[in-house]
Amino acid sequence: MNETSTREREQSTLGTMPYEQEVDEDRTFDVECSCGETARLYCYAGRDWPWKHDMVTGLGHVVEYRRVDTEVSDD
């Protein structure tokens, strides 16, 4: 992961975090922390808070959120 994370870029560009966007619908994110922790985050309509790991880690951790429910499959 680079110094300017997806999280920081999206927040500075849009003013909100990815999980705070389009909260009127269900969303799915793959999340990855700079410490190596990963998870799939299922956000139901109305859910607008971060991954639990993101809330408890120190300032040295950088968490990236990548929305995966909108990706197009090559199948």
C-alpha positions as CSV (number, residue, x, y, z in Angstrom):
1,M,0.0,0.0,0.0
2,N,1.2,3.5,-0.7
3,E,1.3,6.5,1.7
4,T,-1.8,8.1,0.2
5,S,-4.4,5.4,0.7
6,T,-7.6,4.9,-1.1
7,R,-9.3,6.0,2.1
8,E,-7.5,9.3,2.2
9,R,-7.9,10.0,-1.5
10,E,-11.7,9.3,-1.4
11,Q,-12.2,11.3,1.8
12,S,-10.4,14.3,0.5
13,T,-12.1,14.1,-2.9
14,L,-15.6,13.4,-1.8
15,G,-15.6,14.5,1.8
16,T,-16.9,11.1,2.9
17,M,-15.5,7.7,3.4
18,P,-16.6,4.9,1.0
19,Y,-18.8,3.2,3.6
20,E,-20.6,6.6,4.1
21,Q,-21.6,6.8,0.4
22,E,-24.8,5.5,-1.1
23,V,-26.1,4.4,2.4
24,D,-29.6,3.9,1.0
25,E,-28.5,0.6,-0.5
26,D,-26.5,-2.5,0.5
27,R,-22.8,-2.4,-0.3
28,T,-19.9,-4.8,0.0
29,F,-16.2,-3.8,0.5
30,D,-13.0,-5.7,0.6
31,V,-10.9,-4.0,3.3
32,E,-7.2,-4.2,3.9
33,C,-5.1,-2.8,6.7
34,S,-1.4,-1.9,6.4
35,C,-0.8,-4.4,9.2
36,G,-2.0,-7.3,6.9
37,E,-5.5,-7.8,8.4
38,T,-8.2,-8.2,5.7
39,A,-11.9,-8.7,5.7
40,R,-15.0,-8.4,3.6
41,L,-17.4,-5.8,5.0
42,Y,-21.1,-6.2,4.2
43,C,-22.9,-2.8,4.7
44,Y,-26.6,-3.0,4.8
45,A,-28.7,0.0,3.8
46,G,-28.2,2.6,6.6
47,R,-24.9,1.3,7.8
48,D,-22.3,4.1,7.7
49,W,-19.5,3.2,10.2
50,P,-16.1,1.8,9.5
51,W,-14.7,-1.7,9.8
52,K,-14.2,-2.6,13.5
53,H,-10.4,-3.0,13.0
54,D,-10.3,0.5,11.6
55,M,-11.9,1.9,14.7
56,V,-9.4,0.3,17.2
57,T,-6.1,0.5,15.4
58,G,-3.5,3.1,16.0
59,L,-2.5,6.0,13.9
60,G,0.2,4.0,12.2
61,H,-2.4,1.8,10.5
62,V,-3.9,2.7,7.1
63,V,-7.1,0.9,6.0
64,E,-8.2,0.8,2.4
65,Y,-11.8,0.2,1.3
66,R,-12.5,-1.2,-2.1
67,R,-16.2,-1.6,-3.1
68,V,-16.6,-5.0,-4.8
69,D,-20.4,-5.3,-5.3
70,T,-20.3,-3.0,-8.3
71,E,-17.4,-4.7,-10.1
72,V,-18.2,-6.3,-13.4
73,S,-17.3,-10.0,-13.8
74,D,-15.6,-11.3,-17.0
75,D,-17.5,-14.5,-16.8
